[in-house]
Amino acid sequence: MLRIGLAMIAATLLALLASTSTVQQGVRDLWQSATHLPYDKYRDMRLQVLLVPQRSVDAVRLPDTTAVPMTGRQIVTDRELLGRTLRNPVAADDSSIARGERKFLFTCTPCHGTTLAGNGPASVEFIPPPDLLGASVRARSDGFIWATIRYGGAVMPVYGAQVTAEEAWNIVNYIRHMQKTNPR
């Protein structure tokens, strides 16, 4: 009985106090703070931590020169010309080959497979890609393979947005390394 009486007195006091606008606002604020999840203190644009994607741990990394054309959309139709003019600027050392292997396994494996034979899980649905360890790809220049990765081929889609120029050269170094160690 005592509990019911105290509850009625509290309800009456609340009803009386709720008539003023400042108390109503206070009740609304109390309700919002009780029902909304707390956010991180750095949630607004003024206080958040600034991330600079071009800055690495030890040096400033310039934007990829072939990623964003300065004169509109760049359409490359002649991979043969790029194959003759482009030279691989990335040294084929162990770290480049390892980076190329990681990027290849992440990006190229669905079509080319892990053995580079063109037997990936997606190749059964489409025209199978060429064997990257075969003679036809061996005869191509590094620039042609790079241009095919970045700008696509007859059947291969364009991967310029997913693979930077440096990553494409690393993939070329990985493919050349695999051609030397696993000839077909």
N, C-alpha and C positions, 0 to 999 in steps of 0.2 A: 504494500500500500504506500509505503514511504517512497519507493522508487517511482511509482506512477505520479505521485504528487510532485516530486522533484523534476520529473520529465515534463510535466505540464507547466511548471513555473519556468523552466528553461525555454520551452516552446513559446510561451507568452512573451518572455523577454526578447527572444529572437525576433518575434513578429513586431514588437514595438521598435526595436532597433533597426529592423529592415526597412522601415518607412523612410528613413533618410537616405539620400543618394550616396553619400560617402560611405556609409555602412554597407549599402548594396554593392558598391564597387569593391569594398574590402572583401565581402563574401564571394564575389565573382573571382577576385584575385586568389583568394584562398582555394576556391574550387579548381581553378586552372593549375595552380601549383601542386595540388593534390592529384590531379588526373593526367597531367602531361609529364612525359619523361624528361629528365634533366639532360641538357646538352653540354657538350664540351665548352669550356670557357673560350676557346679559340674558334668559334663557329662563324664569326663574321669576317668580312673581307679586310677590315682594318687591322685585325689582330692575328690573322692566320700567318703561318710560317710560309715564307716565300720560297718556292722551289724553282730553280733555274735548270731546265732539262739539258741545256747545252753544256753545263758546267760539270765536269767529272771531278774525281777526287783530286787529281794532280794538275789538271790543265783545262783550259777553256776549249770546248769542242765546237768548231764552227758548224753552221747548218750545212746539210748535204746540198751540194751545188746542183745535183741533178734531180732533187726531190721536188722543188717548186720552180717551174720555168718563169723567167722574168718577162717574157714577151708573149704570154698567153699559154694555152695548152700545147705541150710539145708532143707531136705525133711522129713517131719514128717508124718508118716503113721499110727502110733498107738496113737489115741486120748485117748484110754482107759488107756494106760500107763501114759500119761501126766495127765489124770484125777485123777489117784491114787497118783502121785508124786507131783503135783503142789498144793501149798496152796496160798490163796489170801493174798498178802502182803498189800493191800490197805484197810484201815479201812472203814467200811460201814457207814460213817457219812453223814450228810445232803449235804455237799459240793460234796462228791464223787458221791452220788446219782444224784444230780443236773447235774454234769458234764457228768455222764453216760447217763442221759436222753437227754441232748443236743446232744451228739454224736450219740445216738440211733436214735433220730428223724432225724438227718442229714444223717446218713449212712444206717440204717437198715429199716426205714419205707417203702421204695419202695416195699420190699418183705413181711416183717412181719406186716406192718400196724401200725397205732398209738395205737391200742388196744392190740398189741402183739399176735393177734389171727391167724396170717398168712394170712391175707386177704388184703395185700397191692395191689396197682395198678399193679405191675409187676407180682404178683403171678398168675394172670389169664392166662398169657402167658406161664408159666412154671409149674413145679410140685410145688404145694403149700407147703410152709415151715411149720414146726410143730407149734402148738400153744405153745408159750413160757410160758403161764400160766397153761398149762395142766400138767397132771401127768407124762408124759414121760420125759419132760424137768425138772420137779421138782425132779425126781429121779436121775438126773445126778449131778456130782460133779461140783464145781466151776472151777476146772482145766480143765474138759472136755469141758465146755461151753467156757472157755477162749481159749482153743486149737482149737475149732471149729471156733471161730471168727477169730483168727489169721491165721490158716492153712487150713480152709475150711472143708467141710464135703462131704458126698456122693453127694449131689446136690448143697450145698452152695459153692460159690466161695471163693477164698482166699482173705482175707482183711488185710493181714499183712502189706502191703504197705500203706494203708489208715488209719489204726488204730494202734497206738503204743501199747506197752504192758500195760502201765498204763491206757490208754483209754479203753482197752479191760477189764481190771479189774473194771474200773468204770461202764462199760456197764453190767458186771456180777452183780455188786452191785445193779444197777438199776433194772435188771430183778428179782433178789431175793427180792428186796423191793416190786416190783409190784406183785410178787407171794404171798407175805404175806398180802398185802392190798386188792388184788382182786383175791381171789382163784376161780378156776373153777373146 
